[in-house]
């Protein structure tokens, strides 16, 4: 089995998972069977791999068409994990509206395509592009600032999403549920959970390199209702339509009103390149590698017929 772990030149030094996951895969497959490669490296012969796993292609948000062309090209010559259809769907956060139609509580969101007017709001909101990662392009806006940031995103050809700021985030943060292949079958099982501290507590956001905002990451023991919501997301028709999902991360946040019928809401579903912060949980890199390699073998990926 030849396995490629896909990053980007600008992202590789910032990816906390790349080294431990690479080491875990090499320990199981051998040093010659695993390579870290950049998605836009023209020298890479993708057909030489039995599978390539997208890990930290974090510059795709600025190069979406180019990235999706690469996704299609690579998926035609090897096994892309996760698959092309799932990647395409997950690049644009308008998928949240699709989840909502299936009863999944999401942050109340207004999507504003170029040419459409910004909504009039009366409280603090967050405005960000529907295609973005690591809070890139996101801004905390007072009511009179919303239209200006929507216009700025429109000028870049982007669709904006406008969401009320969740006040309890400042205290509680988000819970990120990291899923890996189940021990048997095609489902996913929870590996671990971590807490992401609120990023947009002010309009001045500290950056980590040029790609994403610096995050406060700690171990989290989730509420059972949060866990149930994360599981429910993966059971939706929207997600189940995709074959061979091998990993996912579901980010769950506290609703502004803790007494509401839905005290938690989904912020994001990552099927492309989620950070798992494997170093936080002893054994999580080994678990991910074990489960992924077993999953590939069940699907006869890299196994001689």
Secondary structure as the mmCIF struct_conf table of DSSP 4:
data_model
#
loop_
_struct_conf.conf_type_id
_struct_conf.id
_struct_conf.beg_label_comp_id
_struct_conf.beg_label_asym_id
_struct_conf.beg_label_seq_id
_struct_conf.end_label_comp_id
_struct_conf.end_label_asym_id
_struct_conf.end_label_seq_id
STRN STRN1 UNK A 3 UNK A 7
HELX_RH_AL_P HELX_RH_AL_P1 UNK A 9 UNK A 12
TURN_TY1_P TURN_TY1_P1 UNK A 13 UNK A 14
TURN_TY1_P TURN_TY1_P2 UNK A 16 UNK A 17
HELX_RH_AL_P HELX_RH_AL_P2 UNK A 18 UNK A 29
HELX_RH_3T_P HELX_RH_3T_P1 UNK A 31 UNK A 33
STRN STRN2 UNK A 34 UNK A 38
TURN_TY1_P TURN_TY1_P3 UNK A 39 UNK A 40
TURN_TY1_P TURN_TY1_P4 UNK A 42 UNK A 43
HELX_RH_3T_P HELX_RH_3T_P2 UNK A 46 UNK A 48
BEND BEND1 UNK A 50 UNK A 50
STRN STRN3 UNK A 51 UNK A 56
HELX_RH_3T_P HELX_RH_3T_P3 UNK A 58 UNK A 62
BEND BEND2 UNK A 63 UNK A 63
HELX_RH_AL_P HELX_RH_AL_P3 UNK A 64 UNK A 75
TURN_TY1_P TURN_TY1_P5 UNK A 76 UNK A 77
BEND BEND3 UNK A 78 UNK A 78
STRN STRN4 UNK A 79 UNK A 81
BEND BEND4 UNK A 82 UNK A 82
HELX_RH_AL_P HELX_RH_AL_P4 UNK A 84 UNK A 90
TURN_TY1_P TURN_TY1_P6 UNK A 91 UNK A 91
BEND BEND5 UNK A 92 UNK A 92
TURN_TY1_P TURN_TY1_P7 UNK A 93 UNK A 94
HELX_RH_AL_P HELX_RH_AL_P5 UNK A 95 UNK A 101
TURN_TY1_P TURN_TY1_P8 UNK A 102 UNK A 103
STRN STRN5 UNK A 106 UNK A 106
STRN STRN6 UNK A 109 UNK A 112
TURN_TY1_P TURN_TY1_P9 UNK A 114 UNK A 115
BEND BEND6 UNK A 116 UNK A 116
HELX_LH_PP_P HELX_LH_PP_P1 UNK A 117 UNK A 120
BEND BEND7 UNK A 122 UNK A 123
STRN STRN7 UNK A 125 UNK A 129
BEND BEND8 UNK A 130 UNK A 131
BEND BEND9 UNK A 133 UNK A 133
TURN_TY1_P TURN_TY1_P10 UNK A 134 UNK A 137
STRN STRN8 UNK A 139 UNK A 141
HELX_RH_3T_P HELX_RH_3T_P4 UNK A 143 UNK A 145
HELX_RH_AL_P HELX_RH_AL_P6 UNK A 146 UNK A 155
TURN_TY1_P TURN_TY1_P11 UNK A 156 UNK A 157
STRN STRN9 UNK A 160 UNK A 164
TURN_TY1_P TURN_TY1_P12 UNK A 167 UNK A 168
HELX_RH_AL_P HELX_RH_AL_P7 UNK A 169 UNK A 172
STRN STRN10 UNK A 174 UNK A 181
BEND BEND10 UNK A 183 UNK A 186
STRN STRN11 UNK A 188 UNK A 196
BEND BEND11 UNK A 199 UNK A 199
TURN_TY1_P TURN_TY1_P13 UNK A 200 UNK A 201
BEND BEND12 UNK A 202 UNK A 203
STRN STRN12 UNK A 207 UNK A 208
TURN_TY1_P TURN_TY1_P14 UNK A 209 UNK A 211
STRN STRN13 UNK A 212 UNK A 213
STRN STRN14 UNK A 217 UNK A 219
HELX_RH_AL_P HELX_RH_AL_P8 UNK A 224 UNK A 234
TURN_TY1_P TURN_TY1_P15 UNK A 235 UNK A 235
BEND BEND13 UNK A 236 UNK A 236
HELX_RH_AL_P HELX_RH_AL_P9 UNK A 237 UNK A 240
TURN_TY1_P TURN_TY1_P16 UNK A 241 UNK A 241
BEND BEND14 UNK A 242 UNK A 243
STRN STRN15 UNK A 247 UNK A 254
BEND BEND15 UNK A 256 UNK A 256
TURN_TY1_P TURN_TY1_P17 UNK A 258 UNK A 259
BEND BEND16 UNK A 260 UNK A 261
STRN STRN16 UNK A 264 UNK A 270
BEND BEND17 UNK A 271 UNK A 273
HELX_RH_3T_P HELX_RH_3T_P5 UNK A 278 UNK A 280
BEND BEND18 UNK A 281 UNK A 281
TURN_TY1_P TURN_TY1_P18 UNK A 282 UNK A 283
HELX_RH_AL_P HELX_RH_AL_P10 UNK A 284 UNK A 298
TURN_TY1_P TURN_TY1_P19 UNK A 299 UNK A 302
#
